[in-house]
């Protein structure tokens, strides 16, 4: 046991005695004393050189005094702010000596030989067994350190080749200075030449490398049209290169790191509906942040896209300089004209930095623009009295039939009266006779107490079936309350004795559609001046129930012979129009039937013309005078109705 402890102790002493190699890895420079740099700028290319001229800097980046070994290391940063790729072709160091010459960069392997570590001591000088044991261990450790040295040089070396737009390439170049060029271990006057290919042309940049680089003047030559020699050759110079006379600079302006700009925006409109409407104030707020470590210069926000929108907001706003980690906000404001063009506008938001450090993205938004609604104010001097039924038409339709129902007063007192339903039905019956041409004997008028559920069943299901022929057109008109069932699944007419709490007392639209569709008639036109949501107006609902969106459409309508003109859609209300003492929907139905809907002036009011006339006028009048939405419906829709839209409702000539 003691023998093993003794061997371990000897081994430890041997390792400590012989020493271990080390290498302090230092990354490429991130912040450099500007007084030690030299820079040349050429439009959108900036080259900065940092020569390692002191023992302190040499040991800082390479853990060894390179100058003492006639080695010059130069850190180079090539910044490309152009929109296209540039290519680093070659570099040479021109030294001033009795025989000026151009030195090519030293291969990394030669630099490695100068920097690599050797393992301490020689085994032939060791007198103890421990030395022979420790030497191999020290050698293995040194080999590991030298592997790090080689990798570090590869990481730090400047890579020739492409520099992408808005990026930079950086790293070290090494040059071996001939002994005859060194004087008192000092670097002679020299100049670094960098050849860069831009837009297919060669540009040479000259950066003086002297002991005092703070006042060195760098230059860039115009694009060369001659072929250059390989970068790895040593080119003799016929004439001595005289370094430029040092010039005092007011202040060094080199920034080691560029800015990094990012931005966001918010578009706000006055009513927050995200539609830019005529007459409202809009604000576009743009926030720009500099997340880089260098300052951004002469920053501005530029708008492009929809010309009208850009004209309203203004094309650009100047922000100025933005420090690292600083945010700045600009606002574009405008009050839009009332009559702006209706359009889907695209607006692009771009950030520009004075030296080219702009963000690589341009953000765009798409927004709807619409002019302000123009309300038409009509002064009514006089209007036609639709209660004056026109004279009887010459065009009698003996094979056509109509059932007209109007219920103003219900038996159940909890059901509110429908003010003008009876009046609507009576006038509609007169129009069907005189304007449409249906004989009076073919029209059945059911008013109030004569409109029980059994009456509706008798005349809609039995009376019509016994009279209608193959060429008949049947008209069904209903003015009164509508109601949803207790589960809100079906729409119903409310007969005279009906009650919304008892479905058995209601007459369903589904049943009516099915009965009418079975008739041998050619066409059936149903006109409903009612609503079925249970909200108010011409609609009721179960006690305690809330209004709902109720559809009166039915699959039977899609492929059958029935066309439905309904007073209102969904949850809307079928309104009374007190000024003329009629339902609003019925009022415009009657005006359209007597000729105002005849858009093409051919003397015939078609179903399609009557619907368009009624829909337009009811919607407008409800909005302007009654301050509510009411949009009549055509079922099935215009797209499905096809040729049935041309069905003649009335002949007026």
C-alpha positions as CSV (number, residue, x, y, z in Angstrom):
1,X,0.0,0.0,0.0
2,X,2.8,2.4,0.9
3,X,4.4,1.6,-2.4
4,X,1.3,2.8,-4.4
5,X,1.1,5.9,-2.3
6,X,4.7,6.7,-3.0
7,X,4.3,6.2,-6.7
8,X,1.2,8.6,-6.7
9,X,3.1,11.3,-4.8
10,X,6.1,11.1,-7.2
11,X,3.7,11.3,-10.1
12,X,2.1,14.4,-8.7
13,X,5.4,16.1,-8.0
14,X,6.6,15.3,-11.5
15,X,3.6,16.9,-13.2
16,X,3.8,20.0,-11.0
17,X,7.5,20.2,-11.6
18,X,7.4,19.9,-15.3
19,X,4.5,22.4,-15.6
20,X,1.4,22.4,-17.8
21,X,0.7,24.4,-21.0
22,X,-2.2,26.9,-21.2
23,X,-4.0,29.1,-23.7
24,X,-6.4,32.0,-22.8
25,X,-9.1,32.1,-25.6
26,X,-10.3,35.6,-26.3
27,X,-13.1,36.1,-28.9
28,X,-12.9,38.6,-31.8
29,X,-13.2,42.2,-30.7
30,X,-16.7,43.5,-29.9
31,X,-15.8,46.9,-28.6
32,X,-12.6,48.6,-29.8
33,X,-10.8,51.8,-28.7
34,X,-11.5,54.0,-31.7
35,X,-8.1,55.6,-31.4
36,X,-6.6,52.3,-32.5
37,X,-8.7,51.8,-35.6
38,X,-8.6,53.1,-39.2
39,X,-11.6,53.2,-41.4
40,X,-12.6,53.8,-45.1
41,X,-16.1,54.4,-46.3
42,X,-17.3,54.1,-49.9
43,X,-21.1,54.7,-50.3
44,X,-22.6,51.6,-48.9
45,X,-19.4,49.8,-47.9
46,X,-17.4,50.5,-44.7
47,X,-14.1,48.8,-43.9
48,X,-12.5,49.1,-40.4
49,X,-9.1,47.8,-39.5
50,X,-7.6,47.3,-36.0
51,X,-3.9,46.3,-36.2
52,X,-2.5,44.6,-33.2
53,X,0.6,46.8,-32.6
54,X,1.2,46.4,-28.8
55,X,2.3,43.5,-26.7
56,X,-0.8,44.1,-24.5
57,X,-3.3,43.7,-27.3
58,X,-1.4,40.8,-28.7
59,X,-1.5,38.8,-25.5
60,X,-5.2,39.8,-25.0
61,X,-6.3,38.2,-28.3
62,X,-3.7,35.5,-28.8
63,X,-2.1,35.0,-25.4
64,X,1.3,35.7,-27.0
65,X,3.4,38.6,-28.1
66,X,3.2,38.3,-31.9
67,X,5.1,41.5,-32.6
68,X,8.2,39.9,-31.0
69,X,7.9,37.1,-33.6
70,X,7.6,39.6,-36.5
71,X,3.9,38.7,-36.8
72,X,1.3,41.4,-37.5
73,X,-2.4,40.6,-36.8
74,X,-5.0,42.9,-38.3
75,X,-8.7,42.6,-37.3
76,X,-10.9,43.6,-40.3
77,X,-14.7,44.4,-40.3
78,X,-16.3,44.7,-43.7
79,X,-19.8,46.2,-43.5
80,X,-22.2,45.9,-46.5
81,X,-25.2,48.2,-46.3
82,X,-26.1,47.8,-50.0
83,X,-29.1,45.8,-51.3
84,X,-26.7,43.4,-53.1
85,X,-24.0,41.0,-52.3
86,X,-20.3,42.1,-52.3
87,X,-17.4,39.8,-52.5
88,X,-14.0,40.1,-50.6
89,X,-11.5,39.0,-53.3
90,X,-8.1,39.4,-51.6
91,X,-5.9,41.4,-49.2
92,X,-2.2,42.4,-49.2
93,X,0.1,44.3,-46.9
94,X,2.3,46.8,-48.6
95,X,5.4,47.5,-46.4
96,X,7.8,50.4,-46.9
97,X,11.3,49.3,-47.2
98,X,14.3,49.6,-49.5
99,X,12.6,47.1,-51.6
100,X,8.8,47.7,-51.2
101,X,6.8,44.5,-51.5
102,X,3.2,43.2,-51.1
103,X,2.8,40.5,-48.5
104,X,0.0,38.0,-48.8
105,X,-1.8,36.9,-45.6
106,X,0.0,34.2,-43.6
107,X,-1.7,30.7,-43.8
108,X,-3.3,29.7,-40.5
109,X,-0.9,26.7,-40.2
110,X,2.1,29.1,-40.1
111,X,0.3,31.3,-37.5
112,X,-0.4,28.1,-35.5
113,X,3.3,27.1,-35.5
114,X,4.2,30.5,-34.0
115,X,1.5,30.4,-31.3
116,X,1.3,26.7,-30.3
117,X,2.5,25.6,-26.9
118,X,5.4,23.3,-26.2
119,X,5.5,20.9,-23.3
120,X,8.0,21.8,-20.5
121,X,11.4,20.1,-19.9
122,X,13.2,17.2,-21.7
123,X,13.2,13.7,-20.3
124,X,17.0,13.5,-20.8
125,X,17.4,16.1,-18.1
126,X,15.2,14.4,-15.6
127,X,16.9,12.4,-13.0
128,X,13.9,11.0,-11.2
129,X,11.6,8.2,-12.2
130,X,8.7,10.7,-11.7
131,X,10.0,12.8,-14.5
132,X,9.7,9.9,-16.9
133,X,6.2,9.3,-15.7
134,X,5.1,13.0,-15.8
135,X,6.5,13.8,-19.2
136,X,3.9,11.8,-21.2
137,X,1.0,13.3,-19.1
138,X,2.3,16.9,-19.7
139,X,2.6,16.1,-23.4
140,X,-1.0,14.9,-23.6
141,X,-2.2,18.0,-21.9
142,X,-0.2,20.3,-24.2
143,X,-1.6,18.5,-27.3
144,X,-5.2,19.2,-26.0
145,X,-4.3,22.9,-25.5
146,X,-2.9,23.2,-29.0
147,X,-6.1,21.7,-30.4
148,X,-7.9,24.6,-28.8
149,X,-5.3,27.0,-30.3
150,X,-5.9,25.7,-33.8
151,X,-9.7,25.9,-33.4
152,X,-9.5,29.4,-32.0
153,X,-7.4,30.6,-35.0
154,X,-10.0,29.1,-37.4
155,X,-12.8,30.9,-35.6
156,X,-11.0,34.2,-35.7
157,X,-9.8,34.2,-39.3
158,X,-11.5,36.5,-41.8
159,X,-13.3,34.5,-44.4
160,X,-13.0,35.7,-48.0
161,X,-16.0,35.5,-50.2
162,X,-19.5,36.9,-50.2
163,X,-20.9,39.5,-47.7
164,X,-24.7,39.4,-47.9
165,X,-26.8,42.7,-48.0
166,X,-27.2,44.5,-44.7
167,X,-24.6,42.3,-42.9
168,X,-20.9,42.3,-42.2
169,X,-18.0,39.9,-42.3
170,X,-15.2,40.2,-39.8
171,X,-12.1,38.4,-38.5
172,X,-8.2,38.5,-38.4
173,X,-5.5,38.5,-41.1
174,X,-1.9,37.7,-40.2
175,X,1.2,38.9,-42.0
176,X,4.9,37.8,-41.5
177,X,7.1,40.9,-41.6
178,X,10.6,40.1,-43.0
179,X,13.5,40.6,-40.6
180,X,15.1,43.2,-42.9
181,X,12.0,45.3,-42.8
182,X,11.9,45.5,-39.0
183,X,13.8,48.3,-37.3
184,X,14.3,48.2,-33.5
185,X,11.6,45.6,-33.3
186,X,9.1,48.2,-34.7
187,X,6.7,47.7,-37.5
188,X,7.6,49.7,-40.6
189,X,5.2,52.1,-42.3
190,X,2.8,49.9,-44.2
191,X,-0.6,49.9,-46.0
192,X,-3.3,47.3,-46.1
193,X,-5.0,46.8,-49.5
194,X,-8.4,45.1,-49.7
195,X,-9.9,44.2,-53.0
196,X,-13.7,43.9,-53.1
197,X,-16.0,43.1,-56.0
198,X,-19.2,45.3,-56.2
199,X,-21.7,45.1,-58.9
200,X,-19.3,43.2,-61.1
201,X,-16.5,45.8,-60.7
202,X,-13.3,45.7,-58.5
203,X,-12.7,48.4,-55.9
204,X,-9.4,48.6,-54.0
205,X,-9.4,50.0,-50.4
206,X,-6.2,51.3,-48.9
207,X,-5.9,51.4,-45.1
208,X,-2.6,52.8,-43.7
209,X,-1.2,50.6,-40.9
210,X,1.2,52.7,-38.7
211,X,2.0,53.0,-35.1
212,X,-0.5,55.8,-34.8
213,X,-3.6,54.7,-36.6
214,X,-5.9,57.3,-35.0
215,X,-4.9,59.9,-37.6
216,X,-4.4,57.6,-40.6
217,X,-6.3,58.5,-43.8
218,X,-7.9,55.6,-45.7
219,X,-8.9,55.7,-49.3
220,X,-10.9,53.8,-51.9
221,X,-9.9,53.7,-55.5
222,X,-12.4,53.8,-58.4
223,X,-13.6,50.5,-59.9
224,X,-10.7,48.7,-61.6
225,X,-11.1,47.5,-65.2
226,X,-7.9,45.5,-65.2
227,X,-7.4,42.0,-64.2
228,X,-5.8,41.5,-60.7
229,X,-3.2,39.0,-59.7
230,X,-3.8,36.1,-57.3
231,X,-4.1,37.2,-53.7
232,X,-1.5,34.7,-52.5
233,X,1.4,36.0,-54.6
234,X,4.0,38.5,-53.5
235,X,3.9,41.4,-55.9
236,X,6.9,43.7,-56.2
237,X,6.1,47.4,-56.2
238,X,8.0,49.4,-58.8
239,X,7.6,52.7,-57.0
240,X,7.7,53.3,-53.3
241,X,4.3,53.7,-51.7
242,X,4.4,56.9,-49.6
243,X,1.9,56.7,-46.7
244,X,-0.5,59.7,-46.7
245,X,0.3,62.5,-44.4
246,X,-1.5,62.1,-41.1
247,X,-4.5,64.3,-40.7
248,X,-6.1,65.2,-37.4
249,X,-9.7,64.1,-37.2
250,X,-12.2,66.2,-35.3
251,X,-13.6,63.1,-33.6
252,X,-13.6,59.4,-34.5
253,X,-17.0,58.3,-35.8
254,X,-16.5,54.6,-35.9
255,X,-19.3,52.5,-34.4
256,X,-18.3,48.9,-33.8
257,X,-21.9,47.6,-33.8
258,X,-24.8,48.6,-36.0
259,X,-28.4,49.4,-34.7
260,X,-31.2,46.8,-35.0
261,X,-34.6,48.4,-35.6
262,X,-37.9,46.8,-35.1
263,X,-41.4,48.4,-35.2
264,X,-45.1,47.9,-34.6
265,X,-48.2,49.9,-35.5
266,X,-51.8,50.4,-34.4
267,X,-54.5,51.9,-36.7
268,X,-57.4,53.5,-34.7
269,X,-60.7,54.7,-36.2
270,X,-63.1,56.9,-34.2
271,X,-66.0,54.4,-33.9
272,X,-63.7,51.3,-33.5
273,X,-65.4,49.3,-36.2
274,X,-62.1,48.9,-38.1
275,X,-63.6,50.5,-41.2
276,X,-62.4,53.9,-42.3
277,X,-65.6,55.8,-42.9
278,X,-66.0,59.2,-44.4
279,X,-66.0,62.1,-41.8
280,X,-64.3,60.2,-39.0
281,X,-60.9,60.8,-37.4
282,X,-58.2,58.1,-37.9
283,X,-54.8,57.7,-36.2
284,X,-51.9,55.5,-37.3
285,X,-49.4,55.1,-34.4
286,X,-46.0,53.6,-35.2
287,X,-43.5,52.6,-32.5
288,X,-39.9,52.1,-33.5
289,X,-37.4,50.4,-31.1
290,X,-33.6,50.1,-31.4
291,X,-32.7,46.7,-30.1
292,X,-29.1,47.0,-31.3
293,X,-25.9,48.2,-29.5
294,X,-25.3,51.1,-31.9
295,X,-27.3,54.3,-32.5
296,X,-29.7,54.6,-35.4
297,X,-29.4,57.8,-37.4
298,X,-31.9,59.9,-39.3
299,X,-34.8,57.4,-38.9
300,X,-38.1,58.1,-40.7
301,X,-41.4,56.3,-41.2
302,X,-42.7,56.2,-44.8
303,X,-46.2,55.3,-46.0
304,X,-47.1,53.9,-49.4
305,X,-50.0,52.1,-51.1
306,X,-53.5,53.5,-51.6
307,X,-52.9,57.0,-52.9
308,X,-56.0,58.5,-51.3
309,X,-55.2,57.1,-47.9
310,X,-51.5,58.2,-48.1
311,X,-52.7,61.7,-49.2
312,X,-54.9,62.0,-46.1
313,X,-52.4,60.7,-43.6
314,X,-49.2,62.2,-45.1
315,X,-46.4,60.3,-46.8
316,X,-43.7,60.4,-44.0
317,X,-42.7,61.3,-40.5
318,X,-39.2,62.0,-39.4
319,X,-38.1,60.4,-36.1
320,X,-34.4,61.4,-36.1
321,X,-31.8,59.4,-34.1
322,X,-32.7,56.5,-31.8
323,X,-30.3,55.4,-29.1
324,X,-29.7,51.7,-28.2
325,X,-32.7,50.3,-26.2
326,X,-34.7,53.5,-26.9
327,X,-38.3,53.6,-28.3
328,X,-39.8,56.4,-30.2
329,X,-43.4,56.9,-31.4
330,X,-44.9,58.9,-34.3
331,X,-48.5,59.4,-35.2
332,X,-50.2,60.0,-38.5
333,X,-53.6,61.7,-38.1
334,X,-56.3,62.7,-40.4
335,X,-60.0,63.5,-40.5
336,X,-61.4,61.8,-43.6
337,X,-63.6,63.7,-46.1
338,X,-67.2,62.6,-46.0
339,X,-67.1,61.3,-49.6
340,X,-64.0,59.1,-49.7
341,X,-63.9,56.4,-52.4
342,X,-65.2,53.0,-51.4
343,X,-62.3,50.6,-51.6
344,X,-60.2,47.9,-49.9
345,X,-57.1,49.9,-49.3
346,X,-53.6,48.5,-48.7
347,X,-51.1,50.7,-46.7
348,X,-47.4,49.8,-46.4
349,X,-45.4,51.0,-43.5
350,X,-41.6,51.2,-44.0
351,X,-38.8,52.3,-41.7
352,X,-35.7,54.0,-43.2
353,X,-32.4,54.5,-41.4
354,X,-30.1,57.2,-42.8
355,X,-27.1,54.9,-43.3
356,X,-29.0,51.9,-44.5
357,X,-29.6,50.0,-41.3
358,X,-33.3,49.7,-42.1
359,X,-35.4,46.7,-41.0
360,X,-35.5,43.9,-43.6
361,X,-39.3,43.8,-43.6
362,X,-42.0,46.2,-44.8
363,X,-45.3,45.7,-42.9
364,X,-48.6,46.2,-44.7
365,X,-52.2,46.3,-43.6
366,X,-55.5,46.0,-45.5
367,X,-58.5,48.0,-44.4
368,X,-62.0,48.8,-45.9
369,X,-62.8,52.4,-46.8
370,X,-66.4,53.6,-47.3
371,X,-68.0,57.0,-47.7
372,X,-70.3,58.4,-45.1
373,X,-73.9,57.4,-45.3
374,X,-75.9,60.1,-46.9
375,X,-79.4,60.4,-45.5
376,X,-82.0,61.6,-47.9
377,X,-84.3,64.2,-46.3
378,X,-87.6,64.2,-48.3
379,X,-90.2,66.8,-47.7
380,X,-93.6,65.2,-48.5
381,X,-95.9,67.8,-50.0
382,X,-98.5,65.2,-50.9
383,X,-98.7,61.5,-51.5
384,X,-101.0,59.3,-53.4
385,X,-103.8,57.9,-51.2
386,X,-103.6,54.1,-51.7
387,X,-107.0,53.7,-50.1
388,X,-108.4,55.1,-53.3
389,X,-108.6,51.8,-55.2
390,X,-107.9,52.2,-58.9
391,X,-110.6,51.5,-61.4
392,X,-111.1,47.8,-62.4
393,X,-108.6,46.5,-64.9
394,X,-109.7,45.2,-68.3
395,X,-107.5,42.1,-67.8
396,X,-109.7,39.7,-65.8
397,X,-108.0,36.6,-64.5
398,X,-111.0,34.2,-64.1
399,X,-108.9,31.2,-63.1
400,X,-107.0,32.9,-60.3
401,X,-108.0,32.8,-56.6
402,X,-107.1,34.7,-53.4
403,X,-107.5,34.2,-49.7
404,X,-107.0,37.5,-47.8
405,X,-106.7,37.4,-43.9
406,X,-106.5,40.4,-41.6
407,X,-106.8,40.2,-37.8
408,X,-106.6,43.5,-35.8
409,X,-108.4,42.4,-32.7
410,X,-107.9,39.0,-31.0
411,X,-110.3,37.1,-28.7
412,X,-107.6,36.7,-26.0
413,X,-107.1,40.1,-24.4
414,X,-103.5,39.5,-23.5
415,X,-102.7,39.6,-27.2
416,X,-102.2,43.2,-28.3
417,X,-104.2,44.4,-31.3
418,X,-102.6,44.9,-34.7
419,X,-103.8,48.5,-35.5
420,X,-104.1,48.4,-39.2
421,X,-104.3,44.6,-40.1
422,X,-108.0,44.7,-40.9
423,X,-107.7,47.8,-43.0
424,X,-104.6,46.3,-44.8
425,X,-106.6,43.2,-45.7
426,X,-109.7,45.1,-46.9
427,X,-107.7,47.3,-49.2
428,X,-105.5,44.4,-50.4
429,X,-108.7,42.5,-51.4
430,X,-109.8,45.5,-53.4
431,X,-106.4,45.7,-55.3
432,X,-106.5,42.0,-56.0
433,X,-109.9,42.5,-57.6
434,X,-109.4,45.8,-59.5
435,X,-105.6,45.9,-60.2
436,X,-104.7,42.2,-60.5
437,X,-108.0,41.3,-62.1
438,X,-109.3,38.4,-59.9
439,X,-113.1,38.1,-59.9
440,X,-114.7,39.1,-56.5
441,X,-116.2,35.6,-56.3
442,X,-112.8,34.1,-56.4
443,X,-111.6,36.2,-53.4
444,X,-112.2,35.1,-49.8
445,X,-111.8,37.9,-47.2
446,X,-111.4,36.7,-43.6
447,X,-111.5,39.5,-41.0
448,X,-111.0,39.3,-37.2
449,X,-113.7,36.9,-35.8
450,X,-114.0,35.2,-39.1
451,X,-110.3,34.2,-39.0
452,X,-110.4,31.3,-36.5
453,X,-108.0,28.4,-36.9
454,X,-110.9,26.3,-38.4
455,X,-111.6,29.1,-40.9
456,X,-108.0,29.2,-42.0
457,X,-108.0,25.4,-42.4
458,X,-111.3,25.4,-44.3
459,X,-110.4,28.1,-46.9
460,X,-106.6,27.4,-47.3
461,X,-107.0,23.6,-47.4
462,X,-110.5,22.9,-48.6
463,X,-112.0,25.9,-50.4
464,X,-108.9,26.4,-52.7
465,X,-108.5,22.7,-53.4
466,X,-112.1,22.5,-54.8
467,X,-111.7,25.5,-57.1
468,X,-108.1,25.9,-58.3
469,X,-107.2,24.7,-61.8
470,X,-104.0,23.8,-63.5
471,X,-103.5,27.3,-65.0
472,X,-104.5,29.1,-61.8
473,X,-102.3,31.5,-59.8
474,X,-103.2,31.6,-56.1
475,X,-102.6,34.7,-53.9
476,X,-102.6,34.3,-50.1
477,X,-102.2,37.5,-48.0
478,X,-102.0,37.6,-44.2
479,X,-101.8,40.6,-41.9
480,X,-101.7,39.9,-38.2
481,X,-99.5,38.4,-35.5
482,X,-97.0,35.7,-36.1
483,X,-95.4,33.6,-33.3
484,X,-92.7,31.0,-32.7
485,X,-93.7,27.7,-31.1
486,X,-92.8,26.9,-27.5
487,X,-89.5,25.4,-28.6
488,X,-88.7,28.1,-31.1
489,X,-88.4,25.7,-34.0
490,X,-91.4,26.6,-36.2
491,X,-93.2,29.8,-37.2
492,X,-97.0,30.1,-36.9
493,X,-99.8,32.4,-37.8
494,X,-101.9,33.4,-34.8
495,X,-105.7,32.9,-35.6
496,X,-108.4,35.0,-34.0
497,X,-108.7,32.7,-31.0
498,X,-105.1,31.7,-31.0
499,X,-102.7,31.9,-28.0
500,X,-98.8,31.7,-28.1
501,X,-98.8,29.5,-25.0
502,X,-100.8,26.8,-26.7
503,X,-99.4,25.5,-30.0
504,X,-102.6,23.6,-30.8
505,X,-104.3,27.0,-31.2
506,X,-101.8,28.2,-33.8
507,X,-101.6,27.6,-37.5
508,X,-98.1,26.6,-38.7
509,X,-96.5,28.0,-41.8
510,X,-95.2,24.5,-42.5
511,X,-98.7,23.2,-42.7
512,X,-99.8,26.1,-44.9
513,X,-96.9,25.6,-47.3
514,X,-97.5,21.9,-47.6
515,X,-101.2,22.4,-48.3
516,X,-100.6,25.1,-50.9
517,X,-97.9,23.1,-52.6
518,X,-100.4,20.3,-53.2
519,X,-102.8,22.5,-55.1
520,X,-102.9,21.8,-58.9
521,X,-102.2,25.6,-59.4
522,X,-99.4,26.8,-61.7
523,X,-98.1,29.4,-59.1
524,X,-98.8,30.4,-55.5
525,X,-97.8,33.9,-54.2
526,X,-97.8,34.3,-50.4
527,X,-97.6,37.8,-48.9
528,X,-97.0,37.9,-45.1
529,X,-97.2,41.3,-43.3
530,X,-96.2,39.8,-40.0
531,X,-93.1,38.8,-38.1
532,X,-92.3,35.7,-36.1
533,X,-89.5,36.4,-33.6
534,X,-91.8,37.3,-30.7
535,X,-90.0,40.7,-30.3
536,X,-92.9,43.2,-30.7
537,X,-94.8,44.8,-33.6
538,X,-96.8,42.1,-35.5
539,X,-95.5,39.3,-33.4
540,X,-96.2,37.6,-30.0
541,X,-94.5,34.9,-28.0
542,X,-95.1,32.6,-25.1
543,X,-95.5,34.2,-21.7
544,X,-92.0,34.8,-20.1
545,X,-90.2,33.8,-23.3
546,X,-87.6,36.0,-24.9
547,X,-87.6,37.2,-28.6
548,X,-85.5,35.0,-30.9
549,X,-84.3,34.9,-34.5
550,X,-86.9,32.9,-36.4
551,X,-86.7,31.7,-40.0
552,X,-89.9,31.3,-42.0
553,X,-88.1,29.4,-44.8
554,X,-89.0,25.8,-45.5
555,X,-87.5,23.1,-47.7
556,X,-90.8,22.9,-49.6
557,X,-90.2,26.4,-51.0
558,X,-86.9,25.4,-52.7
559,X,-88.4,23.2,-55.4
560,X,-92.1,23.9,-55.2
561,X,-94.5,26.4,-56.8
562,X,-94.7,28.8,-53.9
563,X,-93.1,32.2,-53.8
564,X,-93.2,34.2,-50.5
565,X,-92.9,37.9,-50.0
566,X,-92.3,38.5,-46.2
567,X,-92.3,41.8,-44.4
568,X,-89.1,41.3,-42.3
569,X,-86.2,39.1,-41.8
570,X,-84.9,37.2,-38.8
571,X,-85.3,39.1,-35.5
572,X,-86.7,42.3,-37.3
573,X,-90.1,43.9,-36.6
574,X,-92.9,44.3,-39.1
575,X,-93.7,47.9,-38.6
576,X,-96.9,50.0,-38.7
577,X,-96.8,53.2,-40.7
578,X,-99.0,55.5,-38.7
579,X,-98.8,58.4,-41.2
580,X,-100.8,56.4,-43.8
581,X,-102.6,54.0,-41.3
582,X,-101.3,50.8,-42.9
583,X,-98.6,48.3,-42.3
584,X,-95.3,49.7,-43.8
585,X,-94.9,46.5,-45.9
586,X,-98.5,46.4,-47.1
587,X,-98.3,50.2,-48.0
588,X,-95.5,49.7,-50.4
589,X,-96.9,46.4,-51.8
590,X,-100.0,48.3,-52.8
591,X,-98.1,51.2,-54.3
592,X,-96.0,48.8,-56.3
593,X,-99.0,46.8,-57.5
594,X,-100.7,50.0,-58.9
595,X,-97.7,50.7,-61.1
596,X,-94.8,52.3,-59.3
597,X,-92.9,49.0,-59.3
598,X,-93.0,48.8,-63.1
599,X,-89.4,49.7,-63.6
600,X,-89.1,48.8,-67.3
601,X,-92.4,50.5,-68.1
602,X,-93.9,47.6,-70.0
603,X,-97.2,47.9,-68.3
604,X,-96.7,44.8,-66.2
605,X,-95.6,44.6,-62.6
606,X,-93.7,41.4,-62.2
607,X,-93.0,39.5,-59.0
608,X,-89.3,40.4,-59.2
609,X,-90.1,44.1,-59.8
610,X,-92.6,44.2,-56.9
611,X,-90.0,42.6,-54.5
612,X,-87.2,45.0,-55.4
613,X,-89.5,48.1,-55.2
614,X,-90.9,46.9,-51.8
615,X,-87.5,45.9,-50.3
616,X,-85.9,49.2,-51.3
617,X,-88.6,51.5,-50.1
618,X,-89.5,49.7,-46.9
619,X,-85.8,49.5,-45.8
620,X,-85.2,53.2,-46.5
621,X,-88.4,54.4,-44.8
622,X,-87.9,52.2,-41.7
623,X,-84.4,53.6,-41.3
624,X,-85.1,57.2,-41.9
625,X,-88.5,57.7,-40.3
626,X,-88.9,54.8,-37.9
627,X,-85.2,54.5,-36.9
628,X,-85.2,50.7,-37.2
629,X,-84.1,47.9,-39.5
630,X,-86.8,46.2,-41.6
631,X,-85.8,44.4,-44.8
632,X,-88.4,42.4,-46.7
633,X,-87.5,38.9,-47.9
634,X,-88.2,36.9,-51.0
635,X,-88.3,33.1,-50.6
636,X,-86.8,31.2,-52.1
637,X,-84.0,33.7,-52.9
638,X,-83.5,35.6,-56.1
639,X,-80.7,33.2,-57.1
640,X,-83.1,30.2,-56.7
641,X,-86.3,31.8,-58.0
642,X,-85.0,32.0,-61.6
643,X,-87.8,32.6,-64.3
644,X,-90.5,32.8,-61.6
645,X,-89.3,36.4,-60.9
646,X,-91.0,37.3,-64.2
647,X,-94.4,36.1,-63.0
648,X,-96.9,38.9,-63.7
649,X,-98.7,40.2,-60.6
650,X,-100.6,43.1,-62.2
651,X,-101.3,44.6,-65.6
652,X,-101.6,48.3,-65.5
653,X,-102.1,49.1,-69.2
